[in-house]
Amino acid sequence: MSEDKIVKKTKMPATIESLQTDLRALGVRPGMVVLVHSSLSAMGWVCGGAVAVVTALQKVLGSTGTLVMPAHSSGLSEPSKWESPPVPESWWPVIRENMPAYDPVLTPTRAMGIIAETFRKQRGVLRSSHPLDSFCACGPQASYVVDDHSLSFGMGEHSPLARIYDLHGFVLLLGVGYGNNTSMHLAEYRANFSTKRIVQEGAPIFVSGSRTWATFEDVDIDSSDFDRIGEDFFRSDAGQVVRQGKVGLASCQLMPQRDVVDFTVDWLEENR
Ligand SMILES: CC(C)(COP(=O)(O)OP(=O)(O)OC[C@H]1O[C@@H](n2cnc3c(N)ncnc32)[C@H](O)[C@@H]1OP(=O)(O)O)[C@@H](O)C(=O)NCCC(=O)NCCS
């Protein structure tokens, strides 16, 4: 949505102060570990845009809280699998040979939104080492969350998602739906279902300072049923833990990550 339309639909701008009030009313508390998926335009016009949202989140979480956001860079992946857009087969070797290697400082996020991209660039924020599926974090648990992110099975047991699970962290959907609830991918790694497939992925990384095209195994992840799973979760007894509310104009949900991951494991085993 254009900024012009956002201004027109907003009665009063959200501010760092008003965002903090909304986040607290939703249930965000000091000391929490929170993984945030966001859309700035959904919030109505925010005075200070993404910087104000990151600041408000950090103020509410306080010095004991840990803020986490996805920093995925899906453009650094096996080109034969690209869909939006696909590229001609004759380009695949050129891309494998020339795509710049993942650099946690330089490589931008892709399709994660301006709030996640702004957070990524903030001084002191740590970013995990996965070339496609990295996460950023700041706060006392940041190292625990982002360290030791394995190249293979990048959203599985050796990923920031599993570390947030260990820490009893929360997921905050800030103006976005369950289709963006990345933690549900962790459930895909954990669940046993008949259509589960292991695939070969590829990405350019630095090994001892030299660029190399690495290949590695991953689960063939699929978020196409996440919105449906989210609806079932929300309506279920397990979903009673979800807190709903507005932050600015955005419809938001805050949930303990464990509950949605565990529910999704059972759902996938029954339905996929
Ligand atoms: C894709 C996605 C980021 C798009 O959301 P969006 O609100 O359109 O985009 P952003 O959050 O980047 O915000 C930028 C928009 O904010 C608007 N904007 C600009 N200034 C603003 C302000 N001060 N206040 C409010 N909105 C403003 C602009 O319209 C801008 O859009 P433009 O770049 O087209 O001009 C969002 O739908 C999404 O999917 N987020 C979750 C990503 C994620 O975590 N994925 C994980 C899955 S693995």
The ligand as an SDF file (V2000), in Angstrom:
LIG
                    3D

 48 50  0  0  0  0  0  0  0  0999 V2000
    6.0290   -8.8660    2.6290 C   0  0  0  0  0  0  0  0  0  0  0  0
    5.6940   -7.9090    3.7490 C   0  0  0  0  0  0  0  0  0  0  0  0
    6.9530   -7.4820    4.4730 C   0  0  0  0  0  0  0  0  0  0  0  0
    5.0190   -6.6940    3.1210 C   0  0  0  0  0  0  0  0  0  0  0  0
    4.5550   -5.8010    4.1150 O   0  0  0  0  0  0  0  0  0  0  0  0
    4.5120   -4.2420    3.8170 P   0  0  0  0  0  0  0  0  0  0  0  0
    3.8670   -3.5960    4.9290 O   0  0  0  0  0  0  0  0  0  0  0  0
    3.9260   -4.0260    2.4700 O   0  0  0  0  0  0  0  0  0  0  0  0
    6.0410   -3.8550    3.6720 O   0  0  0  0  0  0  0  0  0  0  0  0
    7.0450   -3.2910    4.7800 P   0  0  0  0  0  0  0  0  0  0  0  0
    6.7940   -3.8830    6.0990 O   0  0  0  0  0  0  0  0  0  0  0  0
    8.3770   -3.4810    4.1680 O   0  0  0  0  0  0  0  0  0  0  0  0
    6.7240   -1.7740    4.8760 O   0  0  0  0  0  0  0  0  0  0  0  0
    6.9570   -0.9260    3.7630 C   0  0  0  0  0  0  0  0  0  0  0  0
    5.6950   -0.1600    3.4500 C   0  0  0  0  0  0  0  0  0  0  0  0
    5.3260    0.6520    4.5560 O   0  0  0  0  0  0  0  0  0  0  0  0
    4.7310    1.8370    4.0850 C   0  0  0  0  0  0  0  0  0  0  0  0
    5.2560    2.9440    4.8610 N   0  0  0  0  0  0  0  0  0  0  0  0
    6.2540    3.8210    4.5630 C   0  0  0  0  0  0  0  0  0  0  0  0
    6.4110    4.6710    5.5640 N   0  0  0  0  0  0  0  0  0  0  0  0
    5.5190    4.3320    6.5170 C   0  0  0  0  0  0  0  0  0  0  0  0
    5.2240    4.8380    7.7960 C   0  0  0  0  0  0  0  0  0  0  0  0
    5.8980    5.8800    8.3190 N   0  0  0  0  0  0  0  0  0  0  0  0
    4.2390    4.2430    8.5090 N   0  0  0  0  0  0  0  0  0  0  0  0
    3.5610    3.1810    8.0000 C   0  0  0  0  0  0  0  0  0  0  0  0
    3.8050    2.6550    6.7880 N   0  0  0  0  0  0  0  0  0  0  0  0
    4.7810    3.2200    6.0660 C   0  0  0  0  0  0  0  0  0  0  0  0
    5.0160    1.9890    2.6390 C   0  0  0  0  0  0  0  0  0  0  0  0
    3.8030    1.8830    1.9320 O   0  0  0  0  0  0  0  0  0  0  0  0
    5.9260    0.8420    2.3140 C   0  0  0  0  0  0  0  0  0  0  0  0
    5.5690    0.2220    1.1230 O   0  0  0  0  0  0  0  0  0  0  0  0
    6.4060    0.5370   -0.1870 P   0  0  0  0  0  0  0  0  0  0  0  0
    7.7940    0.0470    0.0870 O   0  0  0  0  0  0  0  0  0  0  0  0
    5.6820   -0.2470   -1.2040 O   0  0  0  0  0  0  0  0  0  0  0  0
    6.3330    2.0100   -0.3750 O   0  0  0  0  0  0  0  0  0  0  0  0
    4.7130   -8.5410    4.7730 C   0  0  0  0  0  0  0  0  0  0  0  0
    3.4760   -8.8050    4.1520 O   0  0  0  0  0  0  0  0  0  0  0  0
    5.2370   -9.8390    5.3290 C   0  0  0  0  0  0  0  0  0  0  0  0
    5.0620  -10.9050    4.7600 O   0  0  0  0  0  0  0  0  0  0  0  0
    5.9040   -9.7530    6.5120 N   0  0  0  0  0  0  0  0  0  0  0  0
    6.4130  -10.9330    7.2110 C   0  0  0  0  0  0  0  0  0  0  0  0
    7.7570  -11.3690    6.6490 C   0  0  0  0  0  0  0  0  0  0  0  0
    8.2480  -12.5910    7.4150 C   0  0  0  0  0  0  0  0  0  0  0  0
    8.5360  -12.5310    8.6010 O   0  0  0  0  0  0  0  0  0  0  0  0
    8.3160  -13.7160    6.7450 N   0  0  0  0  0  0  0  0  0  0  0  0
    8.7510  -14.9250    7.3320 C   0  0  0  0  0  0  0  0  0  0  0  0
    8.2640  -16.0610    6.5270 C   0  0  0  0  0  0  0  0  0  0  0  0
    9.4990  -17.2670    6.2970 S   0  0  0  0  0  0  0  0  0  0  0  0
  1  2  1  0
  2  3  1  0
  2  4  1  0
  2 36  1  0
  4  5  1  0
  5  6  1  0
  6  7  2  0
  6  8  1  0
  6  9  1  0
  9 10  1  0
 10 11  2  0
 10 12  1  0
 10 13  1  0
 13 14  1  0
 14 15  1  0
 15 16  1  0
 15 30  1  0
 16 17  1  0
 17 18  1  0
 17 28  1  0
 18 19  1  0
 18 27  1  0
 19 20  2  0
 20 21  1  0
 21 22  1  0
 21 27  2  0
 22 23  1  0
 22 24  2  0
 24 25  1  0
 25 26  2  0
 26 27  1  0
 28 29  1  0
 28 30  1  0
 30 31  1  0
 31 32  1  0
 32 33  2  0
 32 34  1  0
 32 35  1  0
 36 37  1  0
 36 38  1  0
 38 39  2  0
 38 40  1  0
 40 41  1  0
 41 42  1  0
 42 43  1  0
 43 44  2  0
 43 45  1  0
 45 46  1  0
 46 47  1  0
 47 48  1  0
M  END
$$$$
